[in-house]
Amino acid sequence: MTHTDSRAVEGARFVAEVAARCMRRSDEPLATIVRSAKEVIDHPHLRDAIDRALALAEAQASTENASRELGNSGFIVHTIAITAFCFVRFGAEPGPARAEVIRAGGDTDSNAAIVGAWVGALHGAAGLPLSLTNTLHDHDWFTSRGALTLGGPTHLRALARDLVRAHGGEPCREARYSPIGALLRNAALYPIALIHAVRVLLSR
């Protein structure tokens, strides 16, 4: 939505395709899932990055070496490479996959979100640790009144149910979301993020 570079668009399609294949073919080897998802990509830089990630994963390279070779800057070519590596190398278990993609450094929030989505699609909610999922908070002041929600587990589960119904051809209403409420929440969080950024810069 915010990155119009064709590589960013193709990278987003690849991320979605891997998640979809995890849902449909969870018994396949992880390298096969990633390799087959590569079909949605045309750009040679992206295809080469995925191939290098697969080679490193299949050679059981360390996360540190893979991060150096593939990059972790947040640029889409680096993003899909390091996430594909961590997913194939460690994705048989959600915990190690999550830990290793963070250990790779760089754009950890985006990378961990992608790998987390893939292992979540692969293993389901039951495969995720309760110590993490139980810390997700609902914004009850919206949902308890039956009004619009800002997000949280209830909203995510509603979206998941909508996707299942839509995939089965059933009519469904998309789970509602309050963009105004989200904007107000984000506006309140911006000063906190800026203060944290300034503190980090001053400490260096």
C-alpha positions in Angstrom: 0.0 0.0 0.0 2.8 2.4 0.8 5.6 1.0 -1.3 5.0 1.3 -5.0 8.4 -0.2 -6.1 7.5 -3.3 -8.1 9.8 -5.3 -6.0 8.0 -4.3 -2.9 4.6 -5.3 -4.4 6.0 -8.7 -5.5 7.6 -9.2 -2.1 4.2 -8.6 -0.4 2.6 -11.1 -2.8 5.3 -13.6 -1.9 4.7 -13.2 1.8 1.0 -13.7 1.3 1.6 -16.8 -1.0 3.8 -18.5 1.6 1.2 -18.0 4.3 -1.5 -19.4 2.0 0.6 -22.4 1.1 1.2 -23.0 4.9 -2.5 -23.1 5.4 -3.1 -25.5 2.5 -0.1 -27.8 2.6 1.3 -27.8 6.1 2.7 -31.3 5.6 5.1 -30.2 2.9 8.8 -29.5 3.6 9.2 -25.8 4.4 11.8 -25.4 1.6 9.2 -26.8 -0.8 6.6 -24.3 0.4 8.9 -21.3 -0.1 10.2 -22.6 -3.4 6.7 -23.1 -4.8 5.6 -19.7 -3.5 8.5 -18.1 -5.5 6.3 -18.7 -8.6 4.5 -15.3 -7.9 7.8 -13.4 -8.3 9.2 -12.2 -11.6 11.9 -9.9 -10.6 15.3 -11.6 -10.8 16.8 -9.8 -7.7 14.0 -11.2 -5.6 14.2 -14.7 -7.0 18.0 -14.8 -6.5 17.6 -13.6 -2.9 15.2 -16.4 -2.2 17.4 -19.0 -3.8 20.4 -17.8 -1.7 18.2 -18.0 1.4 17.1 -21.5 0.6 20.7 -22.6 -0.1 21.9 -21.2 3.2 19.0 -22.8 5.1 19.5 -26.2 3.5 23.3 -25.9 4.3 22.2 -25.2 8.0 24.1 -22.0 8.1 24.0 -20.0 11.3 21.7 -17.0 11.6 24.6 -14.7 12.0 26.2 -15.8 8.7 22.9 -15.7 6.9 22.2 -12.2 8.1 25.6 -11.1 6.8 25.2 -12.7 3.4 21.5 -11.9 2.8 21.3 -8.5 4.5 18.7 -7.3 7.1 18.3 -3.6 6.3 14.5 -3.6 5.7 14.9 -3.3 1.9 12.5 -5.8 0.4 15.2 -7.9 -1.2 16.8 -8.4 2.2 13.5 -8.8 4.0 12.2 -11.7 2.0 15.6 -13.4 2.0 16.3 -13.3 5.8 12.6 -14.3 6.6 12.7 -17.1 4.1 15.9 -18.4 5.6 14.7 -18.3 9.2 11.4 -19.9 8.2 13.0 -22.8 6.3 15.8 -23.2 8.8 13.8 -23.0 12.1 10.1 -22.9 11.2 9.4 -26.5 12.3 9.0 -24.9 15.7 7.5 -21.5 16.2 9.7 -20.5 19.2 13.1 -20.9 17.5 11.9 -19.4 14.3 10.7 -16.3 16.2 13.9 -16.1 18.3 16.3 -16.5 15.3 14.7 -13.9 13.1 15.0 -11.4 15.9 18.6 -12.5 16.5 19.3 -11.7 12.9 19.0 -8.0 13.7 18.2 -5.2 11.4 14.5 -4.6 10.7 13.4 -7.0 13.4 9.8 -5.9 13.8 8.9 -6.4 10.2 10.9 -9.6 9.8 9.5 -11.1 13.0 5.9 -10.1 11.9 6.4 -12.0 8.6 8.0 -15.1 10.1 5.4 -15.0 12.9 2.6 -15.0 10.4 4.1 -17.9 8.5 4.6 -20.1 11.5 1.2 -19.1 12.8 -0.4 -20.2 9.5 1.7 -23.4 9.6 1.1 -24.5 13.2 -2.2 -22.7 14.0 -3.0 -20.9 17.2 -2.4 -24.1 19.2 1.2 -24.0 18.2 1.9 -20.6 19.6 2.9 -20.1 23.2 0.1 -18.9 25.5 2.6 -16.7 27.3 2.6 -14.5 24.1 -1.0 -14.9 22.8 -2.5 -14.2 26.3 -0.7 -10.8 26.4 -2.6 -9.5 23.3 -5.2 -7.0 24.6 -8.6 -6.2 23.2 -9.8 -2.6 23.2 -13.0 -3.6 25.2 -14.4 -0.1 25.4 -15.4 -0.5 21.7 -16.2 -4.2 21.4 -18.2 -4.5 24.7 -20.7 -2.0 23.3 -21.0 -3.9 20.0 -19.5 -0.9 18.2 -16.3 -0.6 16.2 -13.1 -2.2 17.4 -9.6 -0.8 17.3 -8.1 -4.3 16.9 -6.8 -7.0 19.2 -7.5 -10.8 19.4 -11.3 -10.5 19.0 -10.9 -8.5 15.8 -8.2 -10.9 14.4 -10.4 -13.9 15.1 -13.4 -12.2 13.5 -11.3 -11.5 10.4 -10.1 -15.2 10.3 -13.7 -16.4 10.5 -14.6 -14.0 7.6 -11.7 -15.4 5.5 -12.8 -19.0 6.1 -16.4 -18.1 5.2 -15.3 -16.2 2.1 -13.1 -19.1 1.0 -16.0 -21.4 1.3 -18.2 -19.1 -0.8 -20.4 -18.0 2.0 -21.6 -14.4 2.2 -20.1 -12.6 5.2 -19.6 -9.1 6.5 -16.1 -7.9 7.0 -15.2 -7.4 10.6 -15.5 -3.7 11.3 -12.6 -1.5 12.3 -12.5 2.1 13.5 -9.9 4.1 11.5 -10.8 7.2 13.6 -10.2 5.4 16.8 -6.9 3.9 15.5 -5.8 7.4 14.4 -6.4 8.8 17.9 -4.6 5.9 19.5 -1.6 6.3 17.1 -1.5 10.1 17.8 -1.3 9.4 21.5 1.6 6.9 20.9 3.6 9.1 18.5 5.1 11.3 21.3 6.2 8.2 23.2 7.9 6.8 20.1 9.6 10.1 19.4 10.9 10.4 23.0 12.2 6.9 22.9 14.0 7.6 19.6 15.6 10.7 20.9 16.8 8.8 24.1 18.4 6.1 21.9 20.1 8.7 19.7 21.4 10.7 22.7 22.7 7.5 24.4 25.0 6.7 21.4 
